[in-house]
Amino acid sequence: MDKNFLIISDLHLGYRAKDLSFSNYEKEISKMDDHFNKFINYYTTKYQDKDWELIINGDFIDFIQINYRVEAKCSSDYKLSLDDIKYGMNNKEAHIVWKLKKIAKIHDKIFKDIANFINEGNFFVLLKGNHDVEFYWPKVKLELKNILSSYITFSSEKEKKEFLSRIKIKDWIYYKESLFYIEHGNQYDDYTSFNHFVTPLSSINHKKIEMPYSHISMRYWINLTKNFETHDLANWTFKDFLIWLKSEGILGLMMHVFYYFRALSMMLKNIKFASNFDPYLYLKERFYIKKISEIYKINPRILFEINNMKRQPVGNTIYGVLSSFYFEGFLILISFIVFIVYSIIVASFLKIFFAFIMFLMLSVMFYIIFSVNRVIDPENKVFDTAKRISGLINVKYYIFGHTHHPKTEKISKNKYYLNSGSWILRTSKNIPGDFNQNLSHIVILDNNAKLRLWKLKYDEPIDFEDFIKEGGKI
């Protein structure tokens, strides 16, 4: 049966649900849940000629940022390490099940809306992203299905089985022949890519998920702060950083310096494990990819080639780690302190002048060495990869998320790139950018896709092109 498709990504449920800032996040929950309810009802009510398929293209749950350290310490159901007690439950299978239950409880309305949506005969497809790669775990997949089915009273086991059959959780891509190719896109971002995204296990311990750069910096730095939002950080201007620095105060800045070096040390310790070749994970990933190719009837060689397009994780090399942590700033600061001390000690203007020239030369050298290959914004990387994929898989639409920036662009004749942006209810206070209050999504009606924004003011969508034509002020 033909279906209409509704595609969203990057909801990041739980991204501020930390015991340091839960009270702030709690205020957002009712608004987020309310707008999601209106969004789903709008489309299913207005277009009733076909069944709907809701596709969440990654980062549905922000497992990375859910720590609840205080509550986790009091739990008697899990064996917790000292690291778990200090920084919150890690990414073991049982720990992620706990986190999923927690978020489903505080976002009860969204989960209930999805369950009712499925119960009306519609379909729900979830792809994992870098923030919820933990949906790899079988028990986490099962728990999501259990949570959704718990909202419905079934008259028979057959009815429940039919309900569950309309829930699909994908380990990598989603493909409809001739129509669309969908994946989250984090593999084409050096800062969020995994060595084996399809089987994202740690080479140190196969009972844990791999910890790339984004995971380590979140766990040992960002999760311990109240006011440091990382979404769209690549778009922060110098002014945005100055405003943030001022808001933190001296004590706050000192704590950030401490967190910075701790996270950096964790990354450096992780290098020798992150870059290890693990034959078990390599073969397991190839096995999974072959299974995916059989499901979609795609030549496995093509999927292997796409999988090899992934970016090298920055956490695999010392240079990558130091560059990602803006290490040149630390070296420039040390050089400046040495210059000041030297200037105080010597009384010669000529010596001070040459020392200053040396300081400038070192600063430029450090900047060039560590920043020349650093491209944080993944938008162009994802788009370039979509163009390469278009040469391997022939569909009309190549759909990604991850970047948080809604975008539509023509790749070639009858081939289009679409990015679903994000579905985060944000304010200009915590995240700079032009799309703070526009919940972006893609709708496919009669096999024609439109990128739209859900306007809170009107409780209805507008086309992204119209938004741009009006200067982004609709």
N, C-alpha and C positions, 0 to 999 in steps of 0.2 A: 504493500500500500504506500502511495506517496505520502510524504509528511512535510510539514513546515518545520523549520529549524530556528531555534533561538540559542545564540552562542554568547556566553559571557566568560570572563576569566578574572583571576586575581581579586577574589573577594577578600582573601586574607582574614577569614573569621578567626578571631582570637589574637590578632596582631598586637593589641594593646592589653590583652588579658594577662597582665603580670601582677604579682602581688605588690609591686611598687606603684602601679598606676591603674589598678582595676577600677577604682572609683571613677576615674575620668572616662575609661572605656565603657563603663556601665551606662553612662549618659547617652552614648551613641547607639547602644544596642536597639532600643525601641525604634529609633529613626531608621536604622538600617533595615530592620525586619519589616517595618511598615512600608517602606518604599519597594522592597522586594515583593511584598504581597501585591501591591498595586501594579507593579511591573508584570508579574506573571498573569494576574487576572485580566489586565488590559488586552494582552495578546490572545489568550485562550478564549476570551469572551467575544472579541471583535472578529476573530478568524476561526470559525467553527467548522469550516468545510473539510478540514483534514486533522488528523492527529498531530500533536506537537512532539518535538524532541528537544528537550533542554540539554544543551551541552555545556558543561563547565570545563573550560580548557586550562586546567591547572591552577594551583594556588588557591584552592577552595578553602582549605584550612591552613592556618599559619602555624604548623607544628613547631617550627624553629623557635618562635617567640613566646610559646606557652610554657612558662616555667613553674609558677605557683610553688615557690620554694618552701614557704611556710607550711602549706597544706601537704605537700609531698612528704615532708619530714614526719608528719603525724600519721601517715598511711602505714597500716600494719599488713597490707596485702602484698607489698612488694619488697624485695631485697634491694636496698638502695646502697650505692657506693658513697664514699665521701664526696665525690664529684657531683653525684645526684642531689645530695643534701645541700651542697653549697650553691649549685646553679640550676636546680630543678631536674625533673626526670629527663633522662636522655632519650635516645631514639630506638631502644629495644622494642620488640613487638608488644609486650605487655604494657610498657609505659605509654606507647602511642594509643593503645586501646583506651587507657585511662584518660589521656588528653582528649580523645575524640568524644568520649562520654561527657566530659566536662564542658566542652564547647557546644555540644548538642543541647545540653541543659540550659546554658545561658542564651543560646540562639534558638530556643525552642520553636519560635514562630516560623523561622526560615525552614527548619527541618520539617515542620508540620505542613507548610505550604508545598514543599517538594513532594512529600508523601501524598497529599491530596491531589496534586498535579498528576502523579503516577497512577493513582487510584481511578482517575477519570479516563484512563485508557491511554495516557500519554507515556512517553519514554524519557528516561534520565540516563545521560552518559557523562561519566566523570573521567577526565584525563589527569594524570598526576603532573605536578609542576615541581620546581625545586624546593618550594616551601612545604609541599605535602608529598614529597617523593616516598614518604613512609606508607602511602597507600599500596606500596609494593607488598607489604606484609599480608598474608592470607587472612589472619584473624582481624586485621583492621578493615579489610574489605567486607568480611562477614559482619563485623560490628556495625558498619554503616548500613548494611541491608537490614540488620536487626532493629536498629534505631528507627529507620524509615517505616518498616512494617509495624512497629509498635504503635504508631498513630492510627492505624486502621483496624477496624473490627471485621474480620473475615468470616464468612458464613461456612467456608469449607477450606480444607488444605489445598484443594485444587485452585481455589481463588487466590490463596496466598502465594502459591507457586507461580501463577500467572503474573501477579503483582511483582514478584522478585525477578521474573524473567524480563521485565521491562527496565531493569536496572543493570547498566553495564559499566564496569570500571576498567579502563584501558591502561596498559603498562607503558604505552609510548604514543602511538599515533592513532588517528581515526580517519578512515578513508571511505568515501562514497564514489564509486566509479563514475568518471566523467564530471562529477559535481565538485567535490572538495577534498583537499588533503589538510588535516588539522594536526598540529602538535603545539606544545606549550612554547618552546623556543629557547629555554634556558641553556640548552647544550651549545648554543652559538654565542654564548657570553662567557668569557674567560673566568669571570668571578663567581659564576653559579653552575658551571659545567661539572659533570661527574665523569669519572673514568669509565664507569659502566652504568649509564642511566637506566637501562632496561632491568638490570640486576644490581642495584646501587648499594651493594654491601661493602663493608670495610674490609680491606685486605688484612687488617690486624685481627679482627674478630668478626666472623660471618654472622654473628647474632646481633650485630649493630649495623646501622646505616653509615655509609661513608660520610666524612665531615669535610666538605670542600671549604674554600675561603669564606663564603657567606655564612655557613653554619658556625664555624669557629668564632668569627668576629661577632656574630649575633649572641652566641651562648656566653662568651667570656667578656663581652664588652657591652653591646647595645642593650641586652636584656636586663642589665643592672642599672640602667639609667631611666629617668622619668621623661625627659623632654627631647630625647634625640630620636627623631623619626628618620628612617632610612629610605622610605619610598621616594623615588625620584631624586635621590641625593645628587645624581650626576648633573641635575639641572640647577642646583643651587649656585647662586652668584656669590661673588666676594662679599657683597652687602648682606646676603642671607647668612653667611658664616659669621660676619661681625655681629649681627643681631643675636644669633644663637650664643656666641661667645659671651656677649654682654649679659645675657639672661642666666648663664651658668654661674657667674661669679668666680672668685678666686678659688674657693674650696671645691666647687664643681669642676673647674678646670684641672685642679690637682688630681682629683679622682679620675678624670678622663685620661690624664697622662699615665696614671697607674694602670688603668684598664687597657690602654693602648699597648703598653709594653708587655703586659701579661698575655694579651691576645697574640701579639707578635711572637712571643716566645713559644706559645702553643703551636702556632703555624710553623715555626722553624723546626720544632720537635717532630711535627707531623710529616715533614717533607720525605724522609727516608721511607715512610710507610705509604704515603700517598702515591709516590711514583713507582712503587713496586709493581712488577708484572705478576698478576695472579692468574695462573692458568685455569683454575677452577671457575673464577668469575668470567674470564674470557670465553670459555667453552659454554658456560651456562647462558651467557648473553646471546651467543650465536644460536643456541638451541631455541631460546625464546623468540629471537628475531625470525627464525625459520617458521615457527608456529604462527607468528603474526603474518608472515608472507602467505601462508596457506589459508588463513582466514580471509584475507583480502584478495587472494589470487594475484599477488604481485611477485614478480621474480625476486627471489631472496638476494640475488646479486645487487639489485637496485637498493634494497633496504640496507644491506651492508655498506654500500657506498654512501648512503645518506648518514648512517651512523658514524662513518669515518669523517664526516664533515664537522664533527664536534670540535670545539675549541679546546686547546690544551689548558687544563685548570691551572690558574696562577699558583695554586698551592703545591704544585709538583716541583718547583725549582726555587732556589734561594733568591735568585734575581726577581722572579715573579712575586714572591712574598714581599720583599723589600720595596719593590715598585708599587705594589697594591697598597702598602701602608704609608705611602708618601714619605719614604725614608729620607729623601733628599731634604725635606724640611728640617728634620732632626740634625742632619749633618751641617746644613746652612746655619742653624741656630748655634751649634757648637763652634763653628768657624767664627761666627759673629762675636761670641763670648771671648774666644781667644784673641780676636782683634781688639776688643775693648780693653782687655787686661793688658795686652801688649802696648796699647796706646797710652795707658796710664803709667806703665813702667818706664817707657822711653820718652825722652823729651825732644827728640828730633822730629821736626815737621816732615822732613824728607822721608825718614824711616816710616812714619805713620802713613804718609801718602802711599808709599810702595806696599805697605801692609794692607792698606785699603784696596789697592788694585789687586793684590793677591786674593783677598777675601772675595771680591767680585768675580774673579776668574774661577775660583773654587766653586762659588755658588752656581755660576753658569754651567760648569762641568758637572756638578752633582745633579742639577736640574735636567740636563740633556741625558745623562746616563740613566736616570731612573724614570723619566717621563716620556722618552722618545717613543716607546711602544705601548704606553698606557692609554687605552681608549676605554673609558668606563661605560659610556652610553652604549647600550647594545642595539639600539634601533637600526643602525645601518648594517650591522653584522647580521641581524636576523633577516632583514630585507634582502641582502646579498645572497644569503643562503636559500631563501625562498626562490630567487631567480635561478639558482643552480638546480634546485629540486624540480623546478618547472621543466628543465631539460630532460628529466628522468621519468617523471610521472605526469601524465597528461590529464589535467582537470581544469575546471573553470576558475576555481578559487583556491588560493593557498592561504590558510588562516592560522595566525599565531596569536600569542598573548605575550606575557612576560614583561614587555617594555613599559607597560602602563600608559602608553600613548596611542590613542585611537588613530588609525591611519588607513587610507585606501590609496592604492597606486596601481597603475596599469603596468604589467610586466611585458606583455606582448599582445598580439591580436587575440582577443577572446580569453586572455589569462590575466587574473587580477590578484594582487596581494592585499590582504586585509588584516589589520591588527585590532583585536577587540578591546584594547586599552585596559581599563580596570573597572572594578565595581566596588570602590572604596568610598565611603562617605567621608570626604575630607574637607578641611577648611584651609584657607590661605594662611592661617596662623601657624599650622604645623608643617605644611608642605607648599613650597612655591610652585608656580606653574599656571598654565592657562585653563586647565580642565578640572579645577578643584571640585566643582559641584556638578559635574556632568557624568553620570553613570553610563559609560559607553557599552554598546552591545552590537551584535550582528543579527539581523533577522533575514531568513531565506524563505521567501514566499514564491511558490511556483518556479523553483530552481533559480530565482534571481535574488542576489544578496544585496543588502543595504546596511551600511554602517550608520548607526543611530546613537543619539544621546537621550537618556531619560531625564527630562527636565523636571526637577522637583517642584518648581513653581506651578506647573500646569498638570502634573500627574499624567503626562503623556510624552511620547517620544517625538524627536525631531530628527530629520536627516542631517548627518554630519556635514554634507556639502552646504546645506542651508545655513548651518551654524557658522561655517567659515565665510560664506558670502556676506553674512551680517556682521563680520568682524568679531565673531565669538561672543556676541552680547545678547543673544536671544534668551 
